[in-house]
Amino acid sequence: MLYHAYELQRAWLSSASAWASIGAEMLSNPRLPYGYLGLGPAAASALEVFAHAAAPYGKPAFGIETVVVDNVEHAVSEATVVNKPFGDLKRFRREELPEGAPRLLIVAPMSGHFATLLRGTVERMVESCEVYITDWADAKTVPLHEGHFDLDDYIDYLIEFLEHIGPDAHMMAVCQPSVPAFAATAIMNREKHPCTPKTLTMMGGPIDTRESPTTVNDLAMERPIAWFRETVIATVPLSYRGAGRRVYPGFLQLAGFMSMNLGSHMLSHYEMFKHLTKGDDDSAQATKDFYDEYRSVCDMTAEFYLQTVEEVFQTHSIPNGTFVHRGKIVDLHEIKRTAILAIEGERDDISGLGQTKAALNLADKLSDKKKRYYMAEGAGHYGIFNGSKWRNKVAPVVEEFIAEHG
C-alpha cells in the first residue's frame, strides 16, 4: 500500500506541476498584461518554484562532454563496457590522455541516488585518469527473474569489474560502498588476485559507525532489524518491470534526507523564489540543477538494504571481524598489498569523523608507508567529492596518492 499511495501522490503532483508551469509562463509572458501588474512577477516566480519542486524526476545523464586541462579543452568519451542486471560499468576517457595513465574504478553509492550524483567526481578525475564507475540499476526496473542482490553480490560485482579493467587499477569508494570495497580488497589480497587494486581510497565511508555517530547512525541503531523489514520495505507495483520485487523505495530515502535538513531546503527554495523575482536566472538555475540531481532517486533491493543496516550500523561486523562473504570471514589482516587512503570531511553529518579513518587501524598488517589519512577542512559530506573543495583540495591528494603507489 505504501508504494501505491506514493504513486497516487506522484501522479497528482505531476499534474499540479504541469499546471503551475503553464501558469508561470502565462504570468511572465510579455505579450500578456499580467506580467506588468504588481503581483504578476511574484506569482509567476512562486508557481515556477512549485512546478520545479513537484515535478517528477528520472535518471539523469552524466553529460560530461569535455574537460579543460592546462587551459586546453578535451573531448570526453562515455561508454558502457560491462552490462549486468543490477548495474553496469561505465568508462570515461578524455582525448590525448597520456599513455599509461592510471585506471580508476569509482564505486558509486547504492543508497537511493543514481551514480550521476558523482558527476563532479568523475569530471575531475577524468582529467588525469581513465575513469570507470559503477552505474547501479534502479531495483524497480529489474525483473524478478534476475534474482536477488545483496552485499555478497555487490562485492562480487566489484571484483568482476576490477577483472574487466585489468591488473594495476585503482579503486575509490564514495560513502556507503566503502564497506563492500574494503571487503573486496581484503578478499582479493587474500587470494593474491592478479587484479587486486593498487590503491583503495575511501571517502566518508561508514567503516566503524561507533566513531562519532551521526543522526543517520542513531536512526539505524534505535530500532530492531524487524522494524525496518516491516515498516520501510515495499513491493514494486505492476506498472514497473520489477513488479513484485521487495525494495527499499528511493522516495523514502529522499524523505529521510530532506527531513534531516528541512529548514535548509525550505530556505534554498525561498532564495530561488527571490532570485526569480529579481530576474537573477543564473542563481535560480544553480539551485534547480542541484535539486534536479538531489531529487532523482532509485530503489534498492530489500535484501541489500536490510543487510547493510544490520551489518554496518547494528552489529558492526566489519570492525568486529565477523563480516562474512560467501560463507567465509573477511579477514582485513590479509590486506598487505593495497595502499589505503582514508578521506573525511570536517563537517560531515552523515559519516562522522573517525568512521573512515578506522579502516587504517583495521588493516593492521599493511605497512604504514601504504596508509594515509586526509581530513578536508570545512567540508561536509558532499563537499569531499563535489564542488570547489573537492576539485582544489581533495582531488589533488587522491591523484598524488595514486601516483605514489601506482
N, C-alpha and C positions, 0 to 999 in steps of 0.2 A: 504493500500500500504506500510506503514511503516514496518509492521511485515514481509511482503513478501520480501521486499528489504533486511531486516536483514537476513532472511533465505537464500536468494541467496548468500549474502556475507559470511554467516557462512559455507555454502556448499563449496564455493571456498576456504576459509581459511582452512577448514578441509583437503581438498586435498593438498593444499600447505604445510600444516603442516606435512602430511604423507610423501611427497616427501623430505622435508627438513630433517626429521628424518632419512630417508633412506640415504640421502647424508652425514649426520653427522656420521652415522655408517660406511659408506664406507671409509670416510676420516680418521677415527680413528681406523680402523681395522689393527692390527699389521701384518696381513698376506699380506697386500697390501702396495705398496711403498708410497702412498700419505701421510700417517701419518708421514713420516720421512722427507718430504720436508719442506722448510721454512714456507710456508703459510698454510700447512696442518692442524696443530692443531688449528690455529686461525680460519680458515674457518669452521672446524668441530664444534668449540665452538659457532661461530656465527649462524650456521644452527641449532644447538641444542636449543639456546636461542629463535630463531624464531619459531621453531617447538613447543616449550612449550607455547610461547605466543599466537600462533594461534590455538592451539588445542581446541576442544570443551570440555565443562565440564558439567557433570551431577551432580546428587545429591550425595554428599559424604556420607560415612558411619561414624558413631560415632567411631567405632573401639576401644572402651575402654574395654580392656580385663582384665587388672589388675591395681591395685593401691598399693603403698607402704605406710604403716602406721607403724610408730615406727620401721623402718628398716625391716619390715616383709611384704612380697608380698601377696596380697589377690586377689582372682579372683573376677571379677565383672560380674553380670548377667544383660542382657538387655532384656526388654520385652515390647511389645505394649499392654497396658491394656485397652485402650478405642480407638475405631476407629470411626471417623466421616468424612464426606465428605471433609471438609476443614481443617482438622487437627487431628492428633492422640495425645494420651497421652502416653508417654514412661516412663518406670520406670527403674532406675539403682540402684542396691543394691550390696554392696560388701559382701563377706562371712565373718562370725564372726562379723557382725555389732552388737554392744551391744543392748540388749533388751531395748525397749523404746527410741531408738534413734529418733531424730526429723525427721519428714517427711516434705520435702521441695518441693514446686512446683516452678520450674524455668520457667518464662514466656519468651520465646524467641521472638525476634522481627519479625514482619511480614513486612519486609522493603526491600525485594529484595534478601536477603541471606537466606540460609537454617538454620535450628536450629543448625546444626553442627558447625556454627560459634562460638557457646558456648561450644564446646567440652572441652576446658580448664576449663571452669566454672564448668561443670558437674564433670569432673575428680577430681577437688579439693574438691568440696562439698560432693562427694560420700564417701570421707574418713570418714566423721562424720555423714552423714545424709542418709536417704533413699530418693533418688532424683527422682523427676518426672519432665518431661519437655514437653512443648508443641511443637509438631513436625508439623508445618504448611505445608499444601499442596501447591504445585505449581499450581496456578489457571488455567494454560493452560491444566492441566491434569484432571480437574474436569468437568464432563459433564454438559451441560446446565440444564438438568432435575433436578439437585441437588439444583437449586435455586440460590439465591444471598447470599453474605456475606459482611456485613458492620460492623461498630463499635458496634452496638447493638448485632449482632450475636457474635462478638468477646467476649464481656462481658458475654453473656450467656454461651459461651464455657468455660470461666474461672470458672464461678460458678458451672457448671456441673462437671468440672474436680475436683474442690475442694470437691464437694459432693462425688465423687468417692473415693478420698483419705481419707475423713472422718474428724471428729472433731479434733481440736487442731493441724492442719497443719500450715505450714508457707509458705509464698509466696515471691518470689523475681523476680522483673521485670527488665529487662535489656534494657535500652534505650527507644525506641518508645512505648512498651507496658506498660510503667509506667502510662500512661493516662488511658487506659481501666482497668488496675489492680487497680488503685486508685479508679476509679468509681465503680468497682465490690465490693471493700472493703466497700465503703460507702453504697451501696445498701444492702449488707449482714448485716452490722451493723444496718441499719435502720429496717430491717426485723427480727433482732435478730436470724439470721440463725444459726443453730447448727454447721455448718461447716465454720463459719466465721474464717478467718485466725488469728492465734495468733499474728503474726508479718507480716509486709509488708516492704520489702526492695526495694527501688527504686534506680537504678544506672544509672546516666547520662540520666535521663528522661526529656522530654520537657513539664514539668507541666505548666510553665509560660515562654513562649519564648520571652516575653518582657524584661526579665532579661538577660543582656549580650548577645544580639543577635549575631548569627554567620552567616557565609555565607549561610548556609543551610536555616536559618530563613529568611534572606534577599530575597533569591530566591523565597521562598514561599509567601512572602508578596508583592513583586513588581508587580505581575500580578493578575488579577481577576480570580476567580474560573472558569469562562467560557473559559479562555485561556487554562488552564490545561485540561479541558474536550475536547477541540477541537484539542489540539496540541500533548499531550503526551499519550492519550488513544488510544489503537489499538484493533483490532479484531483478536482473535486467528485463525490461518489458519486451513484448513481442515485436515492437517496432524497430529493434536493433538486431544486427547479425548475431550478437552474442546472447540472444534471448534465452533466459533460463539460467544464465551464469550468475553465481553469487559473487557480489562485488562490494567493495567499499567505495561509494559514489564520490566522484570528484567534487560535486556540489557541496557535500558535507565537509570535505577538507577545506574548500574555499570559505564556507561559512565560519569554520573554526578560526582560520587565519584572519578573516575580516573582523570577527568579534574581539580578537585579541587587541586590535588597534582601531576600534571603531571610530573613535574621536578623530584620529589622524586621517582616516579615509573620508570622513564627512568633511573635514577641513579642506582636503585636497579637492573635493568636488565643489566646495564653495569657492575656492580660489579659481577653479576652472570657470565657474559662473562669472566671476568678476573679470577674468581675462576676456571672456567672450563679450561681455557688456562693453568693455573698453575697446574692443576691436583688436586685442592682442592675440591673434590667431596662433602664432608660433608657440606661445607659452601654453595655451589651451591644448594644442595638438600634442605637446610633450606629455601632458597628463593623460590624454586619450591613448597615446601609444603605450604608456606604462600599463594602464588598466586593460587595454586590448590583450596584452600578454598575461597579466595577472589573473584575469577572469576566464582565460582559456584553460579549462580543466578536463581531466580524464579520470576514468575509473581504474581502480586497482583490483586484482583478484582478491577474494576474501581470504584465501589461504596465505597469500603473501603478506597482506596487511596484518592479519592476526598473528602470524609467526613473528613478524617484525616487532609488534608491540610486546609480545611475550619474551622473545629472546633478547631484544635490545634494551627495552625500557623496564621490564619487570624482573626477569631472572638474571640479567647482566651476564649472559653466558660467555660473551667474548672475553671480558676482563677476568671472569672466574675460571676460564679454561675449560668450560663444559660445552662449548658450541660444537655441534655435530653436523657433518656434511656427508650424506650418503652412508650413514652408519658408522663413520669414523670421526674421532675427536679431531678438531682443527688445532694443531699444535703450533702456536705462534713462536715457540722456541726454534722452529725449523727455519725461520726467516734469517738467512745468513748471506744471501747474495744480493737481494733487492734493497737499494738505498731508499730511505723513507724521509719525506718532508711533511711535517705537520704544520698546517696554517690555521690560525684562529683570528677572529675579529674581536677587537677590544670590547665592542658594544653589541655583540651577538646575543640576541634574546631568544634564539631557537636552540643553538648548541653552545652551552656556556663555556667559559674559559676553562681549559684543562681537560675537556672531554675528548678532544682530538689529540692533544699532547700526550695523553695516556698511552697511545699506541707506541710511542718511543720507549717507554718503560716495559711494555709487554713484549716487545721484540728484543729481549734481553741478551740474545746470542749474536745480535747484529753489532758490528764494530761501531763505536761512537763516531768514527770518521764518516760513516754512512748514514748518520742521523742529523737532522736539522729541524729547528723549531723557529717559526716566524709568527709574531703577533702583529696584525695590521692595526696600527693606532687609529682610533676614531672610526673604525669600520664596523658596520653592523653585519648581519648575516649575508644580505645580498651584496653588500659592498666589497666582500672579499672575492667575488667572482664576476662583478659587473660594475660599470661606472669608472670614474676617474681614479679612485684609489686602486682598483683592480688593475687598470691599464698602466698606471705610472709607478705603483709601488709593489703590488703583489706579483704581477706577471713577470717583471724582471727577476725576481727571486726564483720563480719556478724555472725560467729559462737558464739562469745561472746554475741551478741545481742539476738540471738535465745535462747541461754541457759538462759539468764537473764529473758526473758519474756515467756519462754516455759511452 
